[in-house]
Amino acid sequence: MRTATYIFIFLNLSLAVFEEPAVYPLPFLATSLVEVLCLLVFFGRLMHFAKITRRNVFWKDTKNICIMVAILLSLTDLAIYGALRIYNIKSVRWSRIVRPIFLVNFAESRQIRRAFRSIRNTLPEITYVFLLFMFSLLMFSLMALKLFGERNLQTAEGLPYFRDYLEIVFDLYVLVTTANSPDVMMPAFDFSSWYALFFIAFVIVNTYIFMSLFLAVVYNNYKKHLKNEIRTLAYMKRRKMIEAFNLLKEEEGTQFVVREAQWKQLVKLVAPDISNSHRELLLRISDDEQKGFIDKKSFVQLADLLNIQVITLKIRSHPLGQWMPRVYKSAVSQFLRSVVRHRGFVWTYDVIILINAIFIALDEESPYISYAEWVFLALYIIEILLKVYTYEPRAFFGKNQFWNWFDTLIIFAALTATILNTTLKSSKCSLSSLHASGRLGGFELSFAIILVLGGFLAG
């Protein structure tokens, strides 16, 4: 439901690209049919929300009223525009300005509304700093008028320089944004280098102090109001969970509880996609003493537990442990695997990668450098083999193990390029073979650089 609503909201907003005046014009019939379809979907979503909400609550919610009014305005405007178009009368689709209402007012757009409320609540505090900044800008503009207004200075285009107060305000505002700063300062600086002190003081006060203060006020107030929004949301969630508990509660001794069977049925209705093992895990957390019921405190935490992402790991035994159990489980093998799992193994290969990066910068024509390439490739291959030996291969090359795939593919490609490059260099063939050898050497260097960067990024 949420995904479908977002798709049709995006489709409705994107109609502005194809309607007259359009970037990519489409026939009016096509855009109007798409708009009617979107409005029907919005109306259906609203009716669906009305069925699961109490009538008095639904009609008191201004968001629902805004959506209904926006649908009526859009349909009315579409009908009027279509009728005028039949008689070749040009008109403007004024209802386009109400389309963002659908983005903000649906139940799926809580995060957007929360951000807008935080911005709206932040504006009063920002206003005081902005007025102080404007006062500073006006005072500096007045000082500039007194300093330069009667000196008959001109800009590079031959226009009067700093003689009109409003133009001075605009120019100094441009200077605050650091755009075209030389154009604003150079006429005064050419007249006397001492006038640079005025602009230096202006930039320090307005660009660095006031802009930093402005950003700090915006950030702190937005963060404060966002925290208040989250606190209100947490309070509402807790209140709703208490209401749900009061509907399901049963008396057990001196306290009210929710029976395990009712709790399981509730979780199945609220989160039907979770597995049985996940559901049992939540039950064991809520009823850690396995009493057969959930108390009020544990029940209220259910909403937070459902939001926790649970990752299920399948523990697989290594194939070598099945094929050669004596060898794989021997003392030497266990010591080798513990070394690979140790953090020092990663640090050792970080040092090797750093040394490899230094060798890349050296003269590759030297035979010692060429031999070193084989040494580094051998070390990287040993690393991959040791990790595959230590970790289960399917887990090591899992779909989420991007860096393992990356390292393996790059090492294989670098090994192939190095072998081909060495083969072509050793064979005294034609000039084309030497040219191919040079190109393969470039590929080899590229693979080495990518391998070093990948090693640093993978950490």
C-alpha positions as CSV (number, residue, x, y, z in Angstrom):
1,M,0.0,0.0,0.0
2,R,2.7,2.4,0.9
3,T,4.8,1.7,-2.2
4,A,1.8,2.1,-4.5
5,T,0.9,5.4,-2.8
6,Y,4.4,6.7,-3.3
7,I,4.4,5.6,-7.0
8,F,1.2,7.4,-7.8
9,I,2.3,10.6,-5.9
10,F,5.5,10.6,-7.9
11,L,3.5,10.0,-11.1
12,N,1.1,12.9,-10.2
13,L,4.0,15.3,-9.5
14,S,5.9,14.3,-12.7
15,L,3.0,15.3,-14.9
16,A,4.3,18.9,-14.8
17,V,7.1,17.8,-17.0
18,F,4.8,16.6,-19.7
19,E,1.9,19.2,-19.5
20,E,2.0,22.5,-21.4
21,P,4.3,24.3,-21.2
22,A,6.3,21.0,-21.2
23,V,9.8,19.8,-21.3
24,Y,8.7,16.6,-23.1
25,P,5.1,17.4,-24.3
26,L,2.5,14.7,-24.4
27,P,-1.1,14.9,-25.7
28,F,-3.6,16.4,-23.3
29,L,-5.7,13.3,-23.3
30,A,-2.8,11.2,-22.1
31,T,-1.8,13.5,-19.2
32,S,-5.4,14.0,-18.2
33,L,-6.1,10.3,-18.1
34,V,-3.0,9.7,-15.9
35,E,-4.1,12.5,-13.6
36,V,-7.6,11.1,-13.2
37,L,-6.1,7.7,-12.5
38,C,-3.9,9.2,-9.8
39,L,-6.8,11.1,-8.3
40,L,-8.9,7.9,-8.2
41,V,-6.1,6.1,-6.4
42,F,-5.8,9.0,-3.9
43,F,-9.6,8.9,-3.3
44,G,-9.5,5.1,-2.8
45,R,-6.6,5.4,-0.4
46,L,-8.6,8.0,1.5
47,M,-11.7,5.8,1.7
48,H,-9.6,2.9,2.9
49,F,-8.2,5.1,5.6
50,A,-11.8,6.2,6.5
51,K,-12.9,2.6,7.0
52,I,-10.3,1.8,9.6
53,T,-10.7,5.1,11.4
54,R,-13.5,6.3,13.6
55,R,-15.7,8.8,11.8
56,N,-15.3,11.6,14.3
57,V,-11.6,11.2,14.3
58,F,-11.4,11.1,10.4
59,W,-13.4,14.3,9.9
60,K,-11.5,16.2,12.6
61,D,-8.2,15.4,10.9
62,T,-7.3,18.4,8.7
63,K,-5.0,16.3,6.5
64,N,-8.0,14.3,5.2
65,I,-9.9,17.5,4.5
66,C,-6.9,18.9,2.6
67,I,-6.7,15.8,0.5
68,M,-10.4,15.9,-0.4
69,V,-10.3,19.6,-1.2
70,A,-7.2,19.0,-3.4
71,I,-8.9,16.2,-5.3
72,L,-12.0,18.4,-5.9
73,L,-9.9,21.4,-7.0
74,S,-7.9,19.2,-9.4
75,L,-10.9,17.6,-11.0
76,T,-12.7,21.0,-11.3
77,D,-9.6,22.6,-12.9
78,L,-9.1,19.7,-15.2
79,A,-12.8,19.9,-16.4
80,I,-12.6,23.6,-16.9
81,Y,-9.3,23.4,-18.7
82,G,-10.6,20.6,-21.0
83,A,-13.7,22.5,-21.9
84,L,-11.8,25.7,-22.7
85,R,-9.3,23.6,-24.8
86,I,-12.2,22.3,-26.9
87,Y,-13.0,25.9,-27.9
88,N,-9.3,26.7,-28.4
89,I,-9.2,29.1,-25.4
90,K,-5.8,29.2,-23.7
91,S,-5.8,28.9,-19.9
92,V,-3.5,28.0,-17.0
93,R,-3.7,24.8,-14.9
94,W,-3.8,26.6,-11.5
95,S,-4.5,23.4,-9.6
96,R,-0.8,22.2,-10.1
97,I,0.1,24.2,-7.0
98,V,-2.1,21.8,-4.8
99,R,-0.3,18.6,-6.0
100,P,2.4,18.8,-3.3
101,I,-0.5,18.5,-0.8
102,F,-0.8,14.8,-1.7
103,L,2.9,14.3,-0.9
104,V,2.6,15.8,2.6
105,N,-0.8,14.8,3.9
106,F,-1.1,11.1,3.4
107,A,-0.5,8.8,6.4
108,E,2.6,7.4,4.7
109,S,4.3,10.9,4.7
110,R,4.7,11.3,8.5
111,Q,8.5,11.8,8.2
112,I,8.0,14.6,5.6
113,R,5.4,16.3,7.9
114,R,7.7,15.9,10.9
115,A,10.5,17.6,8.9
116,F,8.2,20.5,7.9
117,R,7.0,21.0,11.5
118,S,10.6,21.1,12.7
119,I,11.5,23.7,10.0
120,R,8.3,25.8,10.9
121,N,9.2,25.7,14.6
122,T,12.8,26.7,13.9
123,L,11.9,29.8,11.9
124,P,11.1,32.1,14.9
125,E,14.5,31.6,16.4
126,I,16.2,32.0,13.1
127,T,14.4,35.3,12.5
128,Y,16.2,37.1,15.4
129,V,19.6,36.1,14.0
130,F,18.6,37.1,10.5
131,L,17.4,40.5,11.6
132,L,20.7,41.1,13.5
133,F,22.6,40.1,10.3
134,M,20.5,42.5,8.2
135,F,21.2,45.3,10.7
136,S,24.9,44.7,10.4
137,L,24.6,44.6,6.6
138,L,22.7,47.9,6.6
139,M,25.2,49.6,9.0
140,F,28.2,48.5,6.8
141,S,26.4,49.7,3.7
142,L,25.9,53.1,5.4
143,M,29.6,53.2,6.2
144,A,30.5,52.3,2.6
145,L,28.3,55.1,1.3
146,K,30.1,57.6,3.6
147,L,33.5,56.3,2.7
148,F,33.2,55.9,-1.1
149,G,30.1,57.8,-2.1
150,E,31.8,61.2,-2.8
151,R,35.1,60.0,-4.2
152,N,33.7,59.5,-7.8
153,L,35.0,56.0,-8.1
154,Q,33.9,53.8,-11.0
155,T,33.7,50.1,-11.7
156,A,35.6,48.3,-14.5
157,E,32.6,48.8,-16.7
158,G,32.7,52.6,-16.1
159,L,29.6,52.6,-13.8
160,P,29.4,54.7,-10.6
161,Y,30.8,52.8,-7.6
162,F,29.0,52.8,-4.2
163,R,26.9,55.9,-4.7
164,D,23.4,54.4,-4.3
165,Y,22.5,53.0,-0.9
166,L,20.3,50.1,-2.1
167,E,23.0,49.1,-4.7
168,I,25.6,49.1,-1.9
169,V,23.4,46.8,0.2
170,F,23.0,44.4,-2.7
171,D,26.8,44.5,-3.5
172,L,27.7,43.8,0.1
173,Y,25.2,41.0,0.3
174,V,26.9,39.5,-2.8
175,L,30.2,39.9,-1.0
176,V,28.8,37.9,2.0
177,T,28.2,35.0,-0.4
178,T,31.8,35.3,-1.6
179,A,30.5,35.5,-5.2
180,N,32.3,38.1,-7.5
181,S,34.3,39.4,-4.5
182,P,37.0,41.1,-6.5
183,D,34.4,43.0,-8.6
184,V,33.0,44.4,-5.3
185,M,36.3,45.3,-3.7
186,M,38.8,46.2,-6.4
187,P,37.6,49.7,-7.3
188,A,38.2,50.8,-3.7
189,F,41.4,48.9,-3.4
190,D,42.8,50.5,-6.6
191,F,42.1,53.9,-5.2
192,S,43.8,53.1,-1.9
193,S,45.0,49.8,-0.5
194,W,44.0,50.9,3.0
195,Y,40.3,50.5,2.0
196,A,40.9,46.8,2.0
197,L,40.7,46.9,5.8
198,F,37.0,47.9,5.5
199,F,36.2,44.8,3.4
200,I,38.3,42.5,5.6
201,A,36.4,43.7,8.6
202,F,33.1,43.2,6.8
203,V,33.9,39.7,5.6
204,I,35.1,38.7,9.1
205,V,32.0,40.0,10.8
206,N,29.3,39.0,8.3
207,T,30.7,36.1,6.4
208,Y,32.5,34.2,9.1
209,I,30.9,35.3,12.4
210,F,27.3,35.9,11.4
211,M,27.0,33.0,8.9
212,S,28.6,30.6,11.4
213,L,26.2,31.9,14.1
214,F,23.3,31.5,11.7
215,L,24.2,27.9,10.9
216,A,24.6,27.1,14.5
217,V,21.2,28.5,15.4
218,V,19.6,26.7,12.6
219,Y,21.2,23.4,13.5
220,N,20.6,23.6,17.2
221,N,17.0,24.7,17.0
222,Y,16.2,22.1,14.3
223,K,17.8,19.4,16.4
224,K,15.8,20.5,19.5
225,H,12.5,20.5,17.7
226,L,13.2,17.2,16.0
227,K,14.0,15.7,19.4
228,N,10.6,17.1,20.6
229,E,8.9,15.5,17.7
230,I,10.5,12.1,18.4
231,R,9.7,12.5,22.1
232,T,6.0,13.2,21.2
233,L,6.0,10.2,18.8
234,A,7.4,7.9,21.5
235,Y,4.8,9.2,24.0
236,M,2.0,8.6,21.5
237,K,3.3,5.1,20.7
238,R,3.4,4.2,24.4
239,R,-0.1,5.5,24.9
240,K,-1.4,3.4,22.0
241,M,0.3,0.3,23.3
242,I,-1.3,0.9,26.7
243,E,-4.7,1.2,25.1
244,A,-4.1,-2.0,23.2
245,F,-3.0,-3.7,26.5
246,N,-6.2,-2.5,28.2
247,L,-8.3,-4.1,25.5
248,L,-6.5,-7.5,25.7
249,K,-5.7,-7.7,29.4
250,E,-6.8,-10.4,31.8
251,E,-6.5,-10.6,35.5
252,E,-3.7,-12.9,36.8
253,G,-3.4,-12.7,40.6
254,T,-2.8,-9.1,41.5
255,Q,-1.9,-7.9,38.1
256,F,-3.3,-7.6,34.6
257,V,-1.6,-9.5,31.8
258,V,-2.0,-10.6,28.2
259,R,-2.1,-14.4,27.6
260,E,0.5,-16.0,25.4
261,A,-2.0,-17.2,22.8
262,Q,-3.5,-13.7,22.4
263,W,0.0,-12.2,22.2
264,K,0.9,-14.7,19.4
265,Q,-2.3,-13.9,17.5
266,L,-1.6,-10.2,17.8
267,V,1.9,-10.5,16.5
268,K,0.7,-12.6,13.5
269,L,-1.8,-9.8,12.6
270,V,0.6,-6.9,13.1
271,A,3.7,-8.6,11.5
272,P,2.5,-11.5,9.3
273,D,5.8,-11.6,7.4
274,I,8.1,-12.6,10.3
275,S,9.1,-16.2,10.7
276,N,8.0,-18.5,13.5
277,S,11.5,-18.5,15.0
278,H,11.5,-14.7,15.0
279,R,8.1,-14.8,16.7
280,E,9.3,-17.2,19.3
281,L,12.4,-15.1,19.9
282,L,10.2,-12.0,20.6
283,L,8.1,-14.1,23.0
284,R,11.1,-15.3,24.9
285,I,12.3,-11.7,25.3
286,S,8.8,-10.5,26.4
287,D,8.3,-13.5,28.7
288,D,11.8,-14.3,29.8
289,E,10.6,-16.4,32.8
290,Q,8.2,-18.4,30.6
291,K,5.2,-17.8,32.8
292,G,2.7,-18.1,29.9
293,F,1.6,-14.4,29.9
294,I,3.0,-11.0,29.2
295,D,2.9,-8.2,31.7
296,K,2.2,-4.6,30.9
297,K,5.8,-3.4,30.8
298,S,6.9,-6.1,28.4
299,F,3.8,-5.6,26.2
300,V,4.5,-1.9,25.8
301,Q,8.0,-2.7,24.5
302,L,6.5,-4.9,21.7
303,A,6.5,-2.0,19.2
304,D,10.2,-1.4,19.7
305,L,11.0,-5.1,19.5
306,L,9.2,-5.4,16.1
307,N,11.4,-2.5,14.7
308,I,14.6,-4.3,15.6
309,Q,16.1,-6.0,12.5
310,V,16.8,-9.7,13.2
311,I,19.4,-11.4,11.0
312,T,19.2,-15.1,10.8
313,L,22.6,-16.8,10.2
314,K,22.8,-20.4,9.0
315,I,25.7,-22.1,10.7
316,R,27.4,-24.3,8.1
317,S,30.3,-26.7,8.7
318,H,33.3,-26.3,6.5
319,P,33.5,-28.9,3.7
320,L,37.0,-29.8,4.7
321,G,35.7,-30.6,8.1
322,Q,33.4,-33.2,6.6
323,W,35.9,-34.6,4.0
324,M,39.1,-34.5,6.1
325,P,38.0,-34.1,9.7
326,R,41.3,-35.3,11.2
327,V,43.3,-32.8,9.2
328,Y,41.0,-29.9,9.5
329,K,40.4,-30.3,13.3
330,S,44.1,-31.0,14.1
331,A,46.1,-28.7,16.4
332,V,48.1,-27.2,13.5
333,S,44.9,-26.5,11.6
334,Q,43.2,-24.9,14.5
335,F,46.2,-22.7,15.2
336,L,46.4,-21.6,11.6
337,R,42.7,-20.7,11.6
338,S,43.1,-18.8,14.9
339,V,45.9,-16.8,13.3
340,V,43.7,-15.9,10.3
341,R,40.9,-14.8,12.6
342,H,43.2,-12.6,14.7
343,R,43.2,-8.9,14.1
344,G,47.0,-9.1,13.6
345,F,46.4,-11.0,10.4
346,V,44.5,-8.0,9.0
347,W,47.1,-5.5,10.2
348,T,49.9,-7.6,8.6
349,Y,48.2,-7.4,5.2
350,D,47.5,-3.7,5.7
351,V,51.3,-3.3,6.0
352,I,51.8,-5.5,2.9
353,I,49.3,-3.3,0.9
354,L,51.1,-0.2,2.0
355,I,54.5,-1.6,0.8
356,N,52.8,-2.6,-2.4
357,A,51.7,0.9,-2.9
358,I,55.3,2.1,-2.5
359,F,56.5,-0.4,-5.1
360,I,53.9,0.8,-7.6
361,A,55.4,4.2,-7.5
362,L,58.9,2.9,-8.2
363,D,60.5,2.1,-11.6
364,E,58.6,-0.9,-13.0
365,E,61.4,-1.5,-15.6
366,S,63.7,-2.7,-12.8
367,P,63.8,-6.5,-12.7
368,Y,63.6,-6.4,-8.9
369,I,60.3,-4.5,-9.1
370,S,59.0,-7.1,-11.6
371,Y,59.9,-9.9,-9.2
372,A,58.2,-8.0,-6.3
373,E,55.0,-8.0,-8.3
374,W,55.0,-11.8,-8.3
375,V,55.7,-11.8,-4.5
376,F,52.8,-9.5,-3.8
377,L,50.4,-11.5,-6.0
378,A,51.5,-14.7,-4.2
379,L,50.9,-13.1,-0.8
380,Y,47.4,-11.9,-1.9
381,I,46.5,-15.4,-3.3
382,I,47.7,-16.9,0.0
383,E,45.5,-14.5,1.9
384,I,42.4,-15.6,-0.1
385,L,43.2,-19.3,0.2
386,L,43.7,-19.0,4.0
387,K,40.4,-17.1,4.4
388,V,38.6,-19.7,2.3
389,Y,40.3,-22.4,4.4
390,T,39.3,-20.7,7.7
391,Y,35.8,-19.5,6.9
392,E,33.0,-21.6,5.2
393,P,33.3,-20.9,1.4
394,R,29.6,-20.1,1.0
395,A,29.6,-17.7,3.9
396,F,32.9,-16.1,2.6
397,F,31.4,-15.6,-0.9
398,G,27.9,-14.7,0.3
399,K,25.8,-12.2,-1.5
400,N,26.6,-9.5,1.1
401,Q,30.4,-10.1,1.1
402,F,31.2,-7.4,-1.5
403,W,34.8,-6.9,-0.5
404,N,35.6,-10.7,-0.6
405,W,34.3,-10.9,-4.2
406,F,36.1,-7.7,-5.1
407,D,39.5,-8.9,-3.8
408,T,39.1,-12.3,-5.4
409,L,38.2,-10.9,-8.8
410,I,40.9,-8.2,-8.9
411,I,43.6,-10.7,-7.7
412,F,42.5,-13.2,-10.4
413,A,42.5,-10.4,-13.1
414,A,45.9,-9.1,-11.9
415,L,47.4,-12.6,-12.0
416,T,46.1,-13.1,-15.5
417,A,47.5,-9.8,-16.7
418,T,50.8,-10.4,-15.1
419,I,51.2,-13.9,-16.7
420,L,50.3,-12.5,-20.1
421,N,52.6,-9.5,-19.8
422,T,55.5,-11.7,-18.7
423,T,54.8,-14.2,-21.6
424,L,54.8,-11.5,-24.2
425,K,57.9,-9.8,-22.8
426,S,59.8,-13.1,-22.8
427,S,58.9,-14.0,-26.4
428,K,60.9,-12.0,-28.9
429,C,58.1,-11.5,-31.3
430,S,56.9,-8.7,-33.5
431,L,56.3,-5.1,-32.7
432,S,52.6,-5.7,-32.2
433,S,53.4,-8.2,-29.5
434,L,55.5,-5.6,-27.7
435,H,52.7,-3.1,-28.1
436,A,50.3,-5.6,-26.6
437,S,52.8,-6.2,-23.8
438,G,52.9,-2.5,-23.0
439,R,49.1,-2.3,-22.9
440,L,48.9,-5.4,-20.6
441,G,51.5,-3.7,-18.4
442,G,49.1,-0.8,-18.1
443,F,46.3,-3.1,-17.2
444,E,48.5,-4.8,-14.7
445,L,49.4,-1.5,-13.0
446,S,45.7,-0.5,-13.0
447,F,44.7,-3.8,-11.3
448,A,47.5,-3.3,-8.7
449,I,46.3,0.2,-7.9
450,I,42.7,-0.9,-7.6
451,L,43.8,-3.8,-5.4
452,V,45.7,-1.5,-3.1
453,L,42.8,1.0,-2.9
454,G,40.3,-1.9,-2.3
455,G,42.5,-3.2,0.5
456,F,42.6,0.1,2.2
457,L,38.8,0.6,1.8
458,A,38.0,-2.9,3.0
459,G,40.2,-2.2,6.1
